[in-house]
Amino acid sequence: MEAFLVSTGIVALAEMGDKTQLLALVLAARFKKPWPIVLGILTATLINHALAGAVGAWVTTQLGPDVLRWVLGLSFIAMAGWMLIPDKLDDDEADKVPRFGVFGTTVLMFFLAEMGDKTQIATVMLAAKFSAYAWVVAGTTFGMMLANAPVVWLGERVTRLVPIKIVHRVSALFFLALGLLALFNGVSLG
């Protein structure tokens, strides 16, 4: 359960102000069909995070515990720094013609936008830290939905109410704490 809760919290915070959250806002404004957009986000996130979680689980079988501890610790600390750099939505992503309908366009755009994104990399690291693949994927997916579904339904009002800089700083602190715990307390990886 710890893997689920930590994964949910970290991804929900990391997603605030992220390019995929901005993409959700653009899709909602453009199509005005929240259900296919939300279902598309869920589908893309499940596929993307399942793959990322599998990579994280595989890494634990390839690295010894000491090497893994250092890789994870330094990776979490790097993520803390990365969280302080806000994402922006590329203009060309907003102008693409939807050939696959609202659902298909959302799945494709979200899947591609998540490739190499903070939340995907966080999923890899969390799956490597916790030996609970399904809980990590469920938690990161739930965190993604917590951050994006309200944006689809409530639009820009939500993004104006949330102080993005503070959310980024809080999530950076979480990543920093996880990194320091992994490095200096020998946190159990299993």
N, C-alpha and C positions, 0 to 999 in steps of 0.2 A: 504494500500500500504506500510505503514511503516513496518508492520509485514513481508511482502514479502522481502523488501529490507534488513532489518536487518537479517532475516533468511538466505537469500542468502549470504550476506557478511560474516556472522559468520561461516557458514558451509564451504564456499569456503576456508576461511583462516584456519579453523580447520582441513580441509582435507589435507592440504599441508604436505607431509611427513608422513601421516597417513598410517597404515597398509593396508587399502583398496586401497590407491593410489599405494602403492608398489605392491599389488595384481594385479591391473590394468596393471602395467608395466610387471609383470611376465606373465600374460595371453596374453598380446599383443606380447611379445617375443616368447612365446611358440606356439601360434596358428596362428599368423599373419593374423587374420581375424577381422579387427576392427569393422565392423558393428554389427555382432552378440555379440561381447563383449560390445560395447556401449549400445546396446539395452538390454542386460542382466543386465548391471549396472543400467540402468534406471528402469527396471522392479523391480529389487531387492530393489532399493532405494525407489521407490513409495510404495511398500508393507511395508517395514520396517518403513519408516517415517510416513506413514498413521497410522500404529499401535502405534508408539511412540507419534504422535500428539494426537491420541485418548486418550492415557493415560494422557497426559498433560492437555487436555480439561476436562477429568474426575476429575483430582486432584482439579481443580478450583471449582468444585461443592461440594467437600468433606471438604475443608479447609476454614476457615473464612479468610477475607481479611488480617488481621494482621498476622496470622500464615503463610498464603501463601506468604506474603511480605518477612518475615524472611526466610522461606524455599527457596524461589527463590533467594533472595539476597545472602545467604550463599552458595547456590548451584552454582550460577554464579561465585562467588569468588573461590570456590573449582575448578571449571572448569578452571579458570585462572591459577591456580597452575598446574593442570593436563596438560594444553597445553604446559608447559615448559618441559614435559617429552616426548621425541620423541618415536614413535612406530617403531617396527621392524617386518618384516614379518617372521612368523614361517616357518622353513624349510619344515616341513611336509605338509604345505598348498601348497607349490609349487610342491610337488612330487605326488600329487593325480592323479590317472588315470581318464580321463574325460569320464565317462560312459554316460553322458547325452548330449553329443555334446558340441560345444563351447557356445551356448546360455544358455543351461540348466546348464552347469557347472558354467558359470559366475553368473547366478541368484543364484544358491545354495551357491557358495563360498562367494559372496558379502553379501547375506542375513545373513549368519552365521557370517561373519567377522564383520558385523555392530552390532550384538547383544552386547549390553553393551558398545559399542564404544562411543567415545567422541561426534561424530555427532548425534548418536541416543539419547544420554542423553541430548544434546543441543536441539534437536527437542522436547523432552518432556518438557524441561524448557521453551522454546520459546512458545509452545502451551499453557502452563500454564500462561505465562506472557501476551500474546496477545489473546484476544478473537476472533481469526480469524484463525480457524483450517485450512481451505483450503489454505489460503495465507501462513501460516507457512509451511505446507507440500509442497506446490508449491515452496516456497523459499528455503527450505532446500534441496529439490530434485534438483532444478536448481543449487544451490551452489555446490552440489555433482558432478553434470555433468560438471560444469565449471572447477572443479579441476581434474576430472578423464578422461574426453573425450580427452583433448589434450595429456595426457600421453599415451593413447591407440594409437593415431595417430602419435604422434611425439616421443614417447618412451623416452629413457634416456636423449636425448638432453634437454627436458623440465626440467627434474629434476636437471640437472647440471646448468641451467640458473637461477633457483629460489633459493635464499638464505633461506633455510628452517629454520634456527635458527631465522632469522629476522621475517619471516612469523609467526612462533610460538610465538614470543614475541609480535608482533602486535595483534594477535588474543587473547593472554592472556590479553593484555590491554583492548581489547573490552569486554571480559568477566568480567574483574575487574570493568570496568566502569558501565556495566549493573548491576552488583551486588551492587555496591555502590549507584547507582541511586535507585534501588529497596529498599535498606535498609534506606537510609537517606533522599530521596526526596519524598517518598511515591508515586512513579510513579504509575499512574493509571494502573490497571491490565485489564482494559476493553476497 
